[in-house]
Amino acid sequence: MQISVEPLTEKAFAPFGDVLDASGAPDWNINNRQCGRFHDRARLDFGAEGRAGISIFNAALRSLPYQLDLMERHPDGSQAFLPLDREPFLVTVAPDEDGRPGTPRAFLTAPGQGINFHRGTWHGVLTPINGNGIFAVVDRIGKTPNLEEFFLDTPYIVVR
């Protein structure tokens, strides 16, 4: 089975999460007008039993076509990925269908974009295709596990 990559837009990605970028005019200027603030771009959700944490991930670079065979979700909190370079990365997501991933969609970020997965969103693993693979990740830190993995019976091939 094959899925094609589509551009990452706010409208297309809205069912799965938030697009994080600094395109267009900032919401306001700060620091004596030397810094534009793009305010409150993600709906962070860490549940009653968690707190926000910032981690650094160093992911192996992948390439297209890409075999999507594993999806995961975080039932107790949102998860944001912010690349520490300006290189695009692949984002795969799927709607929930009775506790398992439905038909996936694949997005390619624009340079400088990040994403925030809403709580419980099925998504593929971190998939940088260029750059250094280093990301700042904002997600839930807590005592309970916050990861469900699902290996797909039939992998999807993600193509441009």
N, C-alpha and C positions, 0 to 999 in steps of 0.2 A: 504494500500500500504506500502511496506517495502523497505528500502534502507540499505545497509551494509556500515559500516565504512571502510574507506581505510586509509593507512598511508599518512601523509602529506608530500608530496615531492614538490620540486620546479616545476618540469615539470607538475604534475597533477594539481597543484594549480594556475599555471600561468594565465589561463583565468580570474581568479577572484581576484588575488592579489599577494602579495609577502610573502615568508616564511622568517621569521626572526630568525636566530639562529647563534650560534658560534661554529659550528662543523668544523672540518678540520683545516688547518693552517690559521692563521690570514693573512689579506692583508699586514700588516706590524706591527712591534713592536714599542711601544712608551714608554715613561717614563723610560728611561734608560733600555729598553728591559724588563721591569717588567709587561707590559700590552700589550696584543694582541688586535689590532684594526681590527674589521670586518667592513669594510668601506662601507657606502652608500648602505644599504641593502633594502631600500624601496623607492618606487616612491610616495612621499607625494604630494598631490594635494588639494589645498584649495580654488581654484577659485579666481577671481578678487576681490570678496567682502568679503573675509574671511582671517583669520590668523590662525596659528598653536596654539593649546592649549594642555596642558597636564592635564588630569583629573585622578582621582583614582576611580575605580568602585569596589564595594563589592557585588559580585553576589552569589546568593544561589546555593549550590551544587545540581547537578542533577544526574541521574543515567541512565544506559542503561538497557533495552530498553528505548528510549526517544521518546516522542510524539512531532513531529514537526508540529505545526499548525499555526505558525506566522512567516512571513519573513518580512524583512525591507531592505531599502536601503537609501543611502545618496547621493542625486543627485548633491550636491554642494561641496563634498569633500571626500577624502580618510579617512580611519579610521583604526588605528593600535592598536592591543591588545598585551600587554606584561605582562605575568603572573609574579607576585612578589613572586612566589615560583617555584619550578622545577617540578610541577605536570602537566600531560597532560590535555588538555581540548578538547571538541568536537567543531568542526567548520562545520557548514552547509552552503552551498552556492547553488545558482541556476543561470542558464543563464537567461537573459531577453528574454521573448517571448511576443512581442507586448504590453509592459508596465506592464507585470505581471511575476511572477517567473515561469520558466520552471521546468523541472524535477530536483529535488535537488540532490546534492552529499554531502556525509558526510566524514569528515576527522578527524582523531585523531592525535593531535600533539604529538611529542616526548617530553620527559622532557626537559624543557628549551627553547622550541620553542615558538615564537610568530608569529602573522600574521598581514598583512596590507591589508585591502580590498581596491581595486581600487574604485574610484568614481563611483557611480551608480550600484555597485554590490549587487544583492539580497543576503541576508544572514540571518541566524537564529539569535536568541538572544544569548548573552554571556552564554556559557554552560560549566562551570567547572564541572568535575566529581570527582575530588579529590582535596585535598589541602585546602587552605584558601579562595579561590574565589576572591582574591584581585588582580586587574590588573591596570597597568598604561595604559592609553588610550591617544593616540595622534590623535586629529581630528580637524576639522574645527570649529572655533568660529566665529560667525557672527550674523548680525541682522535678516537675513532671515531664515525661517525654513529649516532644512536640513534632514528631516526624512519623508519617505513614509513607511507606514505599509500595509501589505497584509495578511489577514487571509485566510488560505487555506480551500477550500470547503471540501476537504477530507484530513485529516492529514496523514502524513507519520510516520511510526514507524522506528526509527533508531536502528539497532542492530549491534552487534560486527561482 
